[in-house]
Amino acid sequence: MVVATNLQLAPRSHPPPGCIDRSKRNDCNSCGARALTVCGAVDASDLERLSDMAEVVSLKRGAVLTREGDPAPHVFSISSGSLRVYKLLPDGRRQITGFLFAGDFLGLAIADNYVFSAEAMEPSTVCRFRKGPFRALVEQSPPLEHRLLRRTTHELAAAQDQMLLLGRKTAIERMASFLLDLPGHDPARPSAPGHVRLPMKRAEIADYLGLTIETVSRVLTRMKLHGLISTPSPSHLVVERPDRLRQYALGEV
């Protein structure tokens, strides 16, 4: 079951709210996330071309980067922060399809319109590129093309894992899988073993796992009672018994 979440969206004619800075020029050489992104695959000459076409966009928490159904002239590379990607059903219910972090790439689909919405979960920075010039560079740069192909293959595998998560796993199995998997998606901000950053709210976890927020709270409470986790703060969780949690994730309990 997906949580019903009614979102009040601004009229389509308005610019995305919360964009606090746009810079026409980006210095890719100084980007802290470069090694994690597709940009890290290009040589010096192509990197200069990439810098010339990049536009830096800074987003406040809750700011809209893309809106489902709008024209899709850009692709995006996330430099810092985190975003939620979701789709809305006609009745307003929301299904979050992924959480993206520094190094992730957004907008690879060929469609003329965005098939998803993307919003910042915390202050974030993205580099955006117009599709035409970016595709031209990809065609002329085999390393960049290869990096994008690898990323696309990874996204397909992640989509298959998500289908398994939603289709076959119990609530506690879904939560265990999520907590074990999440730290690996944010390599730009490594944490101590067992420590999990949670930039998303409980309702967003529910929308991602196909659960109600009440079920998410109940499962987390159960995990704490069994000593599997501790929660020093709403945005910080510690896995106390990783082996046991992994058994739950694999359905072995």
C-alpha positions as CSV (number, residue, x, y, z in Angstrom):
1,M,0.0,0.0,0.0
2,V,1.3,3.5,-0.9
3,V,0.7,6.3,1.5
4,A,-1.8,9.0,0.2
5,T,0.0,12.3,0.2
6,N,-1.6,15.3,-1.3
7,L,1.0,17.7,-2.7
8,Q,0.3,21.3,-3.4
9,L,2.1,22.1,-6.6
10,A,2.8,25.6,-8.0
11,P,1.3,26.4,-11.4
12,R,3.3,25.0,-14.3
13,S,4.1,28.4,-15.6
14,H,6.0,29.3,-12.5
15,P,9.8,28.6,-12.2
16,P,10.7,25.9,-9.7
17,P,10.5,27.3,-6.2
18,G,13.5,27.4,-3.9
19,C,16.3,27.8,-6.5
20,I,18.5,30.2,-4.7
21,D,21.4,30.5,-7.1
22,R,22.1,29.8,-10.8
23,S,25.7,30.2,-12.1
24,K,26.3,30.1,-15.8
25,R,29.8,28.8,-15.4
26,N,30.9,25.8,-13.4
27,D,34.5,24.8,-12.7
28,C,34.4,21.0,-13.0
29,N,38.0,20.7,-11.9
30,S,37.0,22.0,-8.4
31,C,33.9,19.9,-8.0
32,G,34.1,17.7,-5.0
33,A,31.8,15.1,-6.5
34,R,33.5,14.9,-9.8
35,A,35.2,11.5,-9.1
36,L,31.7,10.1,-8.3
37,T,29.9,11.4,-11.3
38,V,29.8,10.6,-15.0
39,C,31.9,13.8,-15.4
40,G,34.9,11.9,-13.9
41,A,35.2,9.8,-17.1
42,V,36.1,12.7,-19.5
43,D,39.6,13.9,-20.4
44,A,40.9,17.5,-19.9
45,S,39.6,18.9,-23.2
46,D,36.1,17.4,-22.8
47,L,36.0,18.5,-19.2
48,E,36.5,22.0,-20.4
49,R,33.6,21.6,-22.8
50,L,31.5,20.1,-20.0
51,S,32.3,23.1,-17.7
52,D,31.3,25.5,-20.5
53,M,27.8,23.9,-20.9
54,A,27.1,23.4,-17.2
55,E,24.8,25.6,-15.2
56,V,25.0,25.3,-11.4
57,V,21.6,25.3,-9.6
58,S,21.4,25.6,-5.8
59,L,18.3,24.3,-4.2
60,K,16.7,24.9,-0.8
61,R,15.1,22.0,1.1
62,G,11.8,21.2,-0.6
63,A,12.7,23.0,-3.9
64,V,11.4,21.4,-7.1
65,L,14.1,20.5,-9.7
66,T,11.8,18.7,-12.2
67,R,8.1,18.2,-12.4
68,E,6.4,15.2,-13.9
69,G,4.9,16.0,-17.3
70,D,6.9,19.2,-17.9
71,P,9.2,19.5,-21.0
72,A,12.6,17.8,-20.4
73,P,15.3,20.0,-21.9
74,H,18.0,19.2,-19.3
75,V,19.9,16.4,-17.7
76,F,21.4,16.8,-14.2
77,S,24.4,15.7,-12.2
78,I,24.0,16.0,-8.4
79,S,27.0,17.7,-6.8
80,S,25.9,17.8,-3.1
81,G,22.9,17.1,-0.9
82,S,20.0,14.7,-1.7
83,L,16.8,14.5,-3.7
84,R,13.7,12.4,-3.7
85,V,12.3,11.2,-7.1
86,Y,8.7,10.3,-7.3
87,K,5.5,9.9,-9.4
88,L,2.0,10.9,-8.5
89,L,-1.1,8.8,-9.1
90,P,-4.3,10.7,-10.3
91,D,-5.8,10.6,-6.8
92,G,-2.7,12.4,-5.3
93,R,-1.0,9.3,-3.9
94,R,2.8,9.5,-4.2
95,Q,5.3,6.7,-4.9
96,I,8.9,7.6,-4.3
97,T,11.0,5.7,-6.8
98,G,14.4,6.6,-5.5
99,F,16.6,8.8,-3.3
100,L,19.6,10.4,-5.1
101,F,22.8,11.8,-3.7
102,A,26.1,13.4,-4.8
103,G,27.4,11.6,-7.9
104,D,24.0,10.5,-9.2
105,F,22.8,11.5,-12.6
106,L,19.2,12.4,-13.5
107,G,17.3,12.6,-16.7
108,L,18.9,10.0,-18.9
109,A,15.6,9.0,-20.4
110,I,15.0,9.9,-24.1
111,A,11.4,11.1,-23.4
112,D,10.5,14.7,-24.4
113,N,8.8,15.2,-21.0
114,Y,9.9,14.3,-17.5
115,V,8.3,11.1,-16.3
116,F,9.1,11.9,-12.7
117,S,9.3,14.8,-10.2
118,A,12.4,15.5,-8.3
119,E,12.7,17.6,-5.1
120,A,15.5,18.5,-2.7
121,M,15.3,16.8,0.7
122,E,18.0,19.2,2.0
123,P,20.0,22.1,0.7
124,S,21.5,20.6,-2.5
125,T,23.5,21.6,-5.6
126,V,23.2,20.2,-9.1
127,C,24.8,20.9,-12.4
128,R,22.4,20.9,-15.3
129,F,23.2,20.5,-19.0
130,R,21.0,21.0,-22.0
131,K,20.3,17.6,-23.6
132,G,21.4,18.5,-27.1
133,P,25.0,19.7,-26.4
134,F,25.4,17.0,-23.7
135,R,24.4,14.2,-26.1
136,A,26.8,15.6,-28.7
137,L,29.6,15.4,-26.2
138,V,28.6,11.8,-25.2
139,E,28.8,10.7,-28.9
140,Q,32.3,12.2,-29.2
141,S,33.6,10.8,-25.8
142,P,33.6,7.0,-25.6
143,P,34.7,7.1,-21.9
144,L,31.7,9.2,-21.0
145,E,29.4,7.1,-23.1
146,H,30.7,3.9,-21.3
147,R,30.2,5.5,-17.9
148,L,26.6,6.5,-18.8
149,L,26.0,2.9,-20.0
150,R,27.3,1.5,-16.7
151,R,25.1,3.8,-14.8
152,T,22.0,2.9,-16.8
153,T,22.7,-0.8,-16.2
154,H,23.0,-0.1,-12.5
155,E,19.7,1.8,-12.5
156,L,18.0,-1.2,-14.2
157,A,19.3,-3.5,-11.6
158,A,18.2,-1.2,-8.9
159,A,14.7,-1.0,-10.4
160,Q,14.5,-4.9,-10.3
161,D,15.6,-4.9,-6.7
162,Q,12.9,-2.3,-5.9
163,M,10.2,-4.5,-7.6
164,L,11.3,-7.4,-5.4
165,L,11.2,-5.2,-2.4
166,L,7.7,-4.0,-3.0
167,G,6.3,-7.2,-4.4
168,R,7.6,-10.0,-2.1
169,K,9.2,-8.7,1.1
170,T,7.4,-8.1,4.4
171,A,7.5,-4.7,6.1
172,I,10.4,-5.6,8.4
173,E,12.3,-7.2,5.5
174,R,11.8,-4.0,3.4
175,M,13.0,-1.8,6.3
176,A,16.0,-3.9,7.0
177,S,17.0,-3.9,3.3
178,F,16.6,-0.2,3.1
179,L,18.7,0.5,6.2
180,L,21.5,-1.8,5.0
181,D,21.5,-0.4,1.5
182,L,21.2,3.3,2.1
183,P,24.7,4.3,3.3
184,G,26.3,3.0,0.1
185,H,24.3,5.4,-2.0
186,D,25.9,8.5,-0.4
187,P,29.7,7.9,-0.8
188,A,30.5,11.7,-0.7
189,R,29.6,11.7,3.0
190,P,30.9,8.4,4.4
191,S,29.9,7.6,7.9
192,A,31.2,5.2,10.6
193,P,30.3,1.6,10.1
194,G,26.7,1.0,11.1
195,H,25.8,4.7,11.1
196,V,23.0,5.7,8.7
197,R,22.1,9.2,7.7
198,L,18.4,9.7,7.1
199,P,17.8,13.0,5.2
200,M,14.4,11.8,4.3
201,K,11.3,12.0,6.6
202,R,9.5,8.9,7.9
203,A,6.6,9.6,5.4
204,E,9.1,9.6,2.5
205,I,10.5,6.2,3.7
206,A,7.0,4.9,3.8
207,D,6.3,6.2,0.2
208,Y,9.5,4.5,-1.0
209,L,8.9,1.2,0.7
210,G,5.2,1.1,-0.2
211,L,4.1,1.2,3.5
212,T,2.1,3.5,5.7
213,I,3.9,5.9,8.0
214,E,2.3,4.0,10.9
215,T,3.8,0.8,9.7
216,V,7.2,2.4,9.3
217,S,7.1,3.7,12.9
218,R,5.9,0.4,14.2
219,V,8.7,-1.5,12.5
220,L,11.4,0.9,13.7
221,T,10.0,0.5,17.2
222,R,10.1,-3.2,16.9
223,M,13.7,-3.1,15.7
224,K,14.7,-0.9,18.7
225,L,13.0,-3.2,21.2
226,H,15.0,-6.2,19.7
227,G,18.3,-4.2,19.9
228,L,18.8,-4.2,16.2
229,I,19.0,-0.4,15.9
230,S,19.2,2.8,18.0
231,T,18.0,6.2,16.9
232,P,20.1,9.0,18.5
233,S,18.1,11.5,16.4
234,P,15.4,11.5,13.7
235,S,18.0,11.9,11.0
236,H,20.6,9.5,12.4
237,L,20.3,5.8,13.0
238,V,22.8,3.2,14.2
239,V,22.6,-0.4,13.2
240,E,23.6,-2.3,16.4
241,R,23.3,-5.8,15.1
242,P,24.1,-5.8,11.4
243,D,24.3,-9.6,11.0
244,R,20.8,-10.0,12.5
245,L,19.4,-7.1,10.5
246,R,20.9,-8.8,7.3
247,Q,19.0,-12.0,8.2
248,Y,15.8,-10.0,8.3
249,A,16.6,-8.4,4.9
250,L,17.2,-11.9,3.4
251,G,14.0,-13.3,4.9
252,E,15.9,-15.7,7.1
253,V,14.1,-14.8,10.3
